[in-house]
Amino acid sequence: MTFYDHAVIAFYFAFMLGMGWLVARFVRNTSDYFRGGGQMLWWLVGSSAFMTQFSAWTFTGAASMAYTEGWPILLLYFANAVGFVFNWLYFAARSRQMRVITVIEAVRIRFSPANEQVFTWLQVPLSTLYAGIWLNGLCVFLTAAFGFDLEFTIIVTGAVVVLMTIFAGSWAAVAGDFIQVLILMPVSVVAAFLSVQAVGGPSAFVERLPAGHLDLGRLLDSKLLLLWGVAVLIKQFISANNILDSSRYLCVKDGTHARKAALLGAALFIVGPIIWFIPPMAARILHPDLSAVFPGLGNPAEGAFLAMCLHTMPAGMLGLLLSGIFAATMSSMDSGLNRNVGIFVKSFYQPVLRPQATDRELVVTGRITTTVMGVLVVLAALNFSRMKDLGLFELMQQFGTLVAVPLTIPLVLCIIVQRTPPWAGWSTMVASFVGSLVATYVFDLAWLQETFSTGPLSPAERNYWTVSAGLFLNVTAGCLWFFGTCAFWNSSSPEYRERVGRFFHDLRTPIDFQKEIGEASDHQQGRVLGLLSLCYGGFITLLALIPNPPAGRLGFVFCGAVLILIGWALRRTRPSG
C-alpha cells in the first residue's frame, strides 16, 4: 500500500460523508428513511440490489474457491442472475405492490401478528450473524492489505461502518451503492486485464492454469459438483425471491421500475463474476504457494485476489479497489442493520411499545437501535474470526443453507400460494429446520462415504455434499409441509381469508404513483446522482497524474471516464411529468 492508496481511501470516506449530507434532502419521514419513500428509480434500485447481494466475501472466501477449484464458483453467481430473472418475471413487481414500509409488515398481513413476531425475532439475530460473516470477510481482506491484527481491524472497520450507517438512511445507502457499482466494475475490469497481461496474455492464461480450472466437463464428471450446482441454483432462487429480500423493491417507484431493476441486477451478475474471478485464477499461476505471500492468514487462499492486485495494480488503484470492496460490505451490512432496524421499529417498537410515537421519535429510535445492533455485528465477526478451521467459503455456504434457507422457504411460497392457514408460516419454517437437522446429523459425510464407498473426499467435495444435502432436505421438507397446510384453508377464520384475499389483490394491482405517492423526484435523483458521479469521476481521472507506467495511467482515465459519462447523462435528465 502506497501513500496514494491511503489518500484514495481517505477521500472515499470523506466523499461518503458528503454524499450522506447531499441526499439528506430526500428524507422527511420513516418511509423515506427506511424505503426511500417508494420513489427511487430503477437504475438506483437495480444497482443497490446487485451490491447488497454480495460482499467482500466475494473477494476472499469465493476467490479462494476460484483459486483452488477454478470455474465452479461461477455457478453460485450465475444462480444469482437466474434468481433476478425470476424477480423480473414474477416477484419484483409484486414485492413493490405489497404496499408496506418494511417486509415484516407484509408477513403480518399475509399470515398473522404472531408470525410477524416470530419472524422478527428470528430474522434480526440471523441477519446479525450474516452481517458478522460479511464484516469478517472484509477484514480478512483488509488484514492482508494492511498487515493489521485481524480482530483490531474488525473492531475499527465495524465502528466506521456503523457510524456511516447510523446517518445514512435508505437514500444515502442506495445512492452509495450506485456510485460504487460505477467504481467497482471498471476497476475490476482493469484488475482482470492487468492479471491476464501479467501471466503472458489470454493464451498463456488458459494454457498455464492447472488442469480442470476451465474444464466445463467437470460438471458432468463429478456427481457431487453437479449436485452442488443444482443446489446453489435453488438456494439463490430462494434468496432472491423471498419476502425478506424483497425489501430492495419496496424503495422503487412502481412495478415497472421494479422489473427493470431486476433485469439490471441479472445483467450485472452475468458480467461481474467473470471479471472478478480472473485475478484469483491468475494468482494460481504466479503464486502457487500463497502461504509464503500471506503467512498471517489462516486460509492463505482467501488472499488470492489481493495477491494479484498487489502484483499488478498501479499506485493508487488498490486504494480505489479497496474502497469499492468496503462499500460492497457496507451495502450488505445495511441489509443486516438498516433493514433489521426498520423491522424492529415498525414491527415491535411502534405497535407494541409506542403506538403513538411520532416519525421523529421513530427515526431517533432507529439510529439508537442501529448502534446496538452494530455492536452485536462486531462481536459476531470477532467470534467468526476465531474459527480457524472453517474457511469463509464453507462458513458462508453452510450457514446460508442450513440456517438461513429454512427461514425463507415459507416467505417465497406465500407470495405464490394463497390458500394456506395463518400457522403455515412458522410451522413450515420449523419443518425446514428439521430437514437441516436430519441433513447435519443423519445424512452427513460419514453416511455418504459409508453408503456409496466414495473414499477420501477433497475439502471442496465435502462442502459440496454438506450444502447439497442440507438444501435438498430442508427445501423438500418445507415445501411438502407448506402445500400440506392448504388442506386447512377452509378452517381459517373469515377475517383471515378476507385479509389474505386483499393482500393478493394488492399484489396483482399496479401502483398508481400519482395517487399513492404523489410528486415524483426523478429529476432531482438524476441531477444529484449525476453530480456525485461527475465529482468522483473527476477525482479518479486526476489520479492519472500519479507517477505510474502508461498502462496504469490509462486505467485511471478509463475508470474516471465511465463515471463522468454516466454523470453527464444523468445531469441531462428532464423533469418528470
N, C-alpha and C positions, 0 to 999 in steps of 0.2 A: 504494500500500500504506500503510495506516494503522498506528498503534500497536496497534490491536485485532487487525488481521490478523496481525501479528508475534506477538502474545500467543497467538492461537489455534494458530499453527504450533508455537510452543514447547510449549504444552500437549499437542499431538498427540505430539511426540517423547517427552515425559515419560510420557504415557499408554501408548505402545507399549512403553517400557522396563518400566513397571509391569505391563503385561499379560504380558510375557515371564516375569517373576518369578512371576506368579499361576498361569500354566498349566504351569510347570516341574514341578509335582507329577505330571503325566501321563507324564513322560519317565523311563524306568527302564533302557532298553537301546537298541541301534541300531535295532531295529524301531520303537520309539516315536519315536526321533529322526528317522528317515528317512521313515516312512509312518504315524505315529500309532498304531502297534501294531495296525492294522486294526480300530480300534474307533470311528471317527468316524461321526457321524450324517449323514443325507442333506442336511439343510439347511446344515450346515457345509461339506461337500464340494461341494455344488452352488454355494454362494456362492463358494468358492475356485476352482472350475472356471471360473466366469464371470469372476472378477477376473484370473486368470492368462492368460486368452485375449486380453486387450487391455492396453494400457499408456498412458502419456502421449502416445504417438504418435497415439492416437485424437483427442486434443485439439489436436494440432499438425499432423502430416502428413495424417491423414484429414480433419481440419477444413478444411485448405487446399483439398481437393477439393470439400467441401460448399460452400465459399465461391466457388470458381471455376466449378464444374460443376453444383452442386445435388444432386438426389436420387440419382444413380447410386451414390454411396458407400454408400447403404443396402444395396445388393446384397451388398457384402462382409460386412456384419454379419448380414444375414438368412441368408447362407450359413452363418455360424457356427451359427445356430439350427437350420438343416437338419442340420448335422453332429451337433449334440447330439440331434436326433430319432433319427438312426441309432444314436447311443450308446444311447438308450433302447430301441430296437427290438432291438439285437443285441450291440453291443460292450461296453457298460458292465458288465453282469453278468459277461461272460466275462473282462473285464480283472481284476476282483476275484478271480475264480475261478482265475486263473493261480497264485495262492498263492506269490508271491515278495515279497521286500523291495524290490528295485529292478528297473526294467524291463529292464535289460540281462541280468539273470539269466534272464529269460524268453527272450531271444534265444539264450542258450547252450542252454537246454533245447530250444527249437524247432528250432534249426539245429545249432550246434556251438560248442565253446570258441574256435575260430578266428574264427567270426563274432562272438562276444562281444567279442574284442579289436579286430576291425576296426571294429565299430560304436561301441565305447567311444572309440577314438582318432579317430573322425570326429565323433561326437556332441559330445564335450567341446569341441573348438575351434569347431565351428559354433555351438553354443549360446552360447559366449563371445562370438562375433561378434554374435549376435542380441541378447544382453544389452547389448552395446555400443550397438547401434542404439536399444534401449529407453532406455538411460541418456542417450544423446544427445538423444532426443526429449523426455525430461523436462526436460533442462537448457536446451533451446531455449525451452521454456515458462517456466522459472524465470528465464532471462535476460531475457525480455521483461517479466516481472513486477517484477524487482528492478533491472534495468539493470546487472547484473554482467557481467564478461567471460565469454564462453561457456566457454572452456577452464578458467578458475578455478572456475566453477560446477560443471563436470563433475567436477573433482578433489574438491572439498569434498562435493558430493552423493554421489559414489561412495563416499567414505570413510564417510559416515554410513550408507549402505545396507549396506555390507559389515560395519560394526560391529554393526548390528542383526541382520543375517543370521547372523553367527557364533554368536550365543547363542540365536537364535530356535527352531531345530528345526522340525519339521513342525507340531507342535501350536500354537506361537506364530504361525507363518506363516498357517495356516489360520484360526485364531481372529481374527487381524488382518484377513484377507480378509473374514470375515463381518461384523465391525464396520464395515469400510469400505464394504461394499455398503449397509449401513443409513445411512451418512453420504452417500455419493456419489449415490445415486439420488434421495433427497429434495432435496438441494442442486441437482442437475441439473434437477429439476422446477421449482424456484424460478428458476434461471437461464433456463430456457426461457420461463417465464411472464413474467418481467420483460423479456426480449428482445422478445417479441411485443407487450407493452404499450408498449415504447419506440418501436416503429415505427408505433403507432396502432391496435393490436388485430389480431385474426385476419384480418379482411377486408383491411386495409391491408397486412398481411404478404404475403398472396397476391398482391395487385394490384401491389405495388411491387417484387417480386422480378424480376430480369432474365428475359426470355423464355427458356423452356426449363428453368429451375431446378426447376419442378414438373411438367414435361411428361413423363408416363409414356410417351407415344408415341415418344419418342426412342429407346427400346429397340428398336423395330422399324424406325425410320427409319435408324438408324446401324448398319451391319453390324459395325463394329469394336466398338461398345458392346455389342451382343448377344453377339458372340464373347467379349468380356471377361466378361460376366455369366455365361455358361456356364462359362468357365474358373475364375472365382473360386468358383463352386459346387462344382466338382470339387476345387479346391485346398483349400477349407475342410473338405470331407468327409475328405480325406486327413489334414489337420492335426488334426482332432478324433478320428479313429478309428484311429490307428496305435499300435503298442506303446509308443513313446517317450512319447507324450502320454497314455497310459492310466495313467500314474503317479498321476493325480488320483484314480483309483478304487481304487488299492491301499490307500488310507487308510480306506475306508469299511467298515462292519460286514459287509455281505454283498451279494449280487446285487440284492436288492430295494431296499436303500438306494442302491445304485449307480444303478439305473434312475430312482429318484425324483430323485437329484442331477442326472442328465442332463436330466430334464424341467424342473427349476428353471433350469438353465443355458439351455435353449432359450427358456423364457418371458422370462427377463431379456434375452436377445439380440433378442427381438422388440420389447420395450418400450424398452430403453435407447437404441438408436441413434436412434429417432425423437425422443427428448428431447434427446440430445447434439448433434444437428446443426441444431437450430433456431437457437441463438445464432450460429454462423458464417454461416448464410444470412441472418440478420437483419443481421449485420455488413456484408454486401454492400450493404444498403440504406443504412445510416447511415455506413459507412466505405468508400466505393468505391475509395479510394486508401490502402491500409494502409501503403504505404511512408512516408507522412507521419506515421503513428502509431508505427511501429516501424522507424525508419531504420537501426537496427543489425542487423536480421535479414537474412540472405542471401536468404531467401524470405519476404517480409512476409506472404503469405497464411497462413503457418503460425501467425501470431498472431491469426487471426480470432476464435477462441473467446475468447481472453483480452480482445480489444478490447471485445467486448460485455459481458463480466463487469466490466471496469473502468468501463464506461459506466453499468451498471445496478445492480450489486450494492451492498447497504448495507455500511457499515464492519463488518469482522469476518467477513463471509461469504466474501470472496475467500480469506482465510486458510483457512477451512473447506474450500473447494473445492480449493485447492492441496494441503491435507493429504490429501484423498481421491485426488487425481491422483498425488501422491507414493507413496501406498500402492499404487495400481494398478501403477506401475512396479516398486515393491519386490516385488510379487507375481510379476510377470513375470520379474524378475531372480532370484527364488527358483527359478524353473524353470531359469534359466541357471547358478545357483550350487548350491543345495542338492541338486537332482537330479543335477547333474554330480558333486558330491562323493560322493553315495551310490553312483553308478556307479563312480567311481574307487576308493572304499574297498572296495565289495563285489565288484567285478569285476576289480580289479587288485591293490590293496594287500593285501587279505586272502588271496586264492587264490595269488598269485604271490610276494609279498614276505614276508608274515607269516601263514601258515596258522594259527598258534597264538595269534594276537592276541586279547586279551580285549575285551569290549564297551567297557570304559572306554577302552582304547587306541584302539579304532576311532572312538569319539566325539571324542577329542582329535585324532586324525589328521584327522578330518573338519573340525574347526574350523581347523586349520592350513592344510589344503587350500583351505578357503573364503577365507582371507586371500590366498593366492597367486592363486587364480582371480579374486578381486575386483580385484586389481591389474591383471590382464590385461584385465578388462572395462573398467576405466577407460582403459587405453591404447587399446583398440579404439574407445571412444567419442570419445577425443581425435582419432583419425585420421578417423573419420566426420565430425566437426565441421569438418574442413578440406576436405570435398568440397562446395565452394560451388556447383558447377554441377548437383548432383543433389539434388533435394528429398527430404524424409523420406518422402513418399508413394511416390515412384518407387523410392527406395532399399529400402524395406521390401518392396514388391511384387516387385521384380526379384530381390532376394536370396532371398526365400522361394520363388519359382517356379523359378529356375534352379539354385539350390544346395541348399536345404533339402528340396524335394519329392522329388528323386531318392533321398535318404537314407531317406525314409519310405515310399515305394511298396511295397517288399517287406515292410515291417513292418505294412502293412494287409492285404495279400493273405495273409500267412502265418497270420493268425487265421481266414481263411475256407477256404483250400485246404490240405488235409493232405498230399497225396501229391506232395511235391517233395523233391529230394535236398538234402543239407546245404549244398551250394555255391550253391543258388538265392538265398540271402540276399544275399551280397556281389556275386554276378555280376549280379543284377537291378539293384542299385544302380549298377554300372558301366554297364550298358546304358542306364539312365535318364540318367546323366551325359552319355553320348554324344549322347542326344537333345537335351540342353541345349546342348551344343557346336554341334550342327547348327543349332539354332534361332538361336544367337548369331552364327555365322559364315557361314551359308548363307541361311537364311530371315530375313534382317534387314530393317530398314526400307527399305534401298535396293532389295532384291529385291521387296518389297511394292509400292513406288512404280513400279518399272520394269515389273513383271508386270501390275499392274492399273491403271496410269496414274492413281493416286489424286490426284496433285497435292500441294501442300503440306499437311502434317498438323499439327494443333494439338499442344501438349505432351501433353494428355490422350489424344489418339488414338495418339500414338507409344507411350505407356505401355500402352494397351490392346493394341496389337499385340505388343509385346515380351513382356508377361505371357502373352498367349494362345498365341502361337507356342511359347514355351518350355514352357508347361504341357502343351499337347496333344502335342507331340513327346516330351517325357520320360515322360509317362504312357503313351502308346501303346507306346513302345519298352520301357518297364519291364514293362507287362502282357503284351505278346507274349512277351518273354523268360521271365518267371516261369511263365506257363502252358506254354511250350515245354519247360521243365525237367521237367514232370510225366512226360514220356516216360522219364525216367531214375530214377523212383522205385524200380522193382524192382531196379535195380543198387545201391541203397544197402544198407548193412550191416544185418543183422537187429537188431543192438543199436540202431541209429539209428531204424529203423522202430518198434521197440517203445517207445523213449523218446518219439517223436512221438505214438504212439498214446496213451500215458499223459497226455501234455500235452493232447491234445484231449479225453480223458476228463475231466480236471480242469476244462477249460473248460465242459463241459456239466454238471458236478456242483455243485449249490448248496453254499454254505458252511454248515457246521454250526457256528454261532458258539460254542455252549456247549462243544462237543467240541474245536474247533480253536483257539479264542482263550481262552475261559474267562469270567471275571467281566466283565460289561459296566460301562461308565462313563457310561451315558446320563444318569442323574440328575445326576451331577457336571458333565457337559458343559452341561446345561441351566442349572444354578444358576450356574456360573462365567460362561458367556456372558451369562446374564441380568443378573448383577451388572455386568459390563462395559458392557452396553447401557444399563442404568439410569444408571451413572456418566457415560458420555459424553452420553447424552440429557439428563441434568440440567445438565451444563455448557453444552450448546448452548442449552437453554431460558433459562439465565441470561444468555446473550448478547442476549436481547431487551431487557435493561436499557441496552444501548449507545444513546446518542442517535442515533436514526435515524428516518426517516419511518415512519408506521404500517405501510405495506406491508413495509418491511424488518423491523420487529419481528415481524410476523406470520409472515414467512418463517422466522425462528429458532424461533418457537413450533411451527410445522408440522414442521420438521426434528427438533427435540427430542422432540416428541410421538411421532413414528414410532419412535424408539429406545426411549422409555420404555414404550410399549405392548408392543412386542416383548419388551423385557427383562422386563416384568411377566409376560407369558405364559410365557416360558422359566423364570422362577423358580418357576412353579406346576407344573412337570413333576413327575411322580410317579416314585419309584424303580422301575427295571425289574425284571421277574421277580417 
